[in-house]
Amino acid sequence: MLVLATVAILLCAVALRATELYTTRYQSLPVSDWVESRPPLSESAGIPSAADLARGLARTMPLLVIGDDVRPWTPVFGPPAAIQRSMGGVRDASRMTLVSPGTFAADQIPVQMRLYTVVFDRTLRAQEWVGLMSREMDIRDPDSGLNQVRISGPDEADGVWIVSPRQTGGIATVVGHRGPVAFDLQVTFGPTPAPVPPDAPVARPELVDLSARAETAARQAAASYADWLTTQLNSSRS
């Protein structure tokens, strides 16, 4: 009996440790996702698909053309991100890219605008994703690995970052959510500047100026898209 009791205690400890490890790598347990995706907890019923919401960027930015049409996207924090975890509570997610009209080499495009749109089952999950993205962006961009500088204040609804001028310039990112829909909009002004040497004593002024212009464009684009998104969410509830 003593042996059986000891084995039972060890198995319980292993199960507890496995649960702890799982929940540090995943935002929620699958059973929680299943429950939250159904009434009365689900807040995403009636909301258009993430693909349709992503296409809204083309409506709010009519001077740009589609460079990479809407396709599915998985909101996972993986290398080179500092945070390593998957997200729970995701109904669907999409990405798309708009670019300046014309034919350009990939690193010569005057303006690129990339959007991630994520529809969560609950607003709480969207808030958690934005919180994780903010923690990650305060360190570096989880896509490119470039260091970031936060330029938004604590009272702003959305977080705003520019690429560190000690690395390069012309990249600005806005991350936020409206209800259960989260978005990550990034503007890149080309041509891409040459990387700053690691031992450079100060940032080059032209990089700071390029990032400032990218910030202005990103803020305006995000504000227009957020207004359009809010209208779509209000219509889905009526």
Secondary structure as UniProt FT lines:
FT   HELIX           2..25
FT   HELIX           30..36
FT   TURN            39..41
FT   TURN            45..46
FT   HELIX           50..60
FT   TURN            62..63
FT   STRAND          65..72
FT   STRAND          76..77
FT   TURN            79..80
FT   STRAND          85..86
FT   STRAND          90..99
FT   TURN            106..108
FT   STRAND          111..120
FT   HELIX           123..137
FT   TURN            138..139
FT   TURN            142..144
FT   STRAND          147..150
FT   TURN            154..155
FT   STRAND          159..163
FT   TURN            165..167
FT   STRAND          171..178
FT   TURN            179..180
FT   STRAND          181..189
FT   TURN            198..199
FT   HELIX           205..237
//
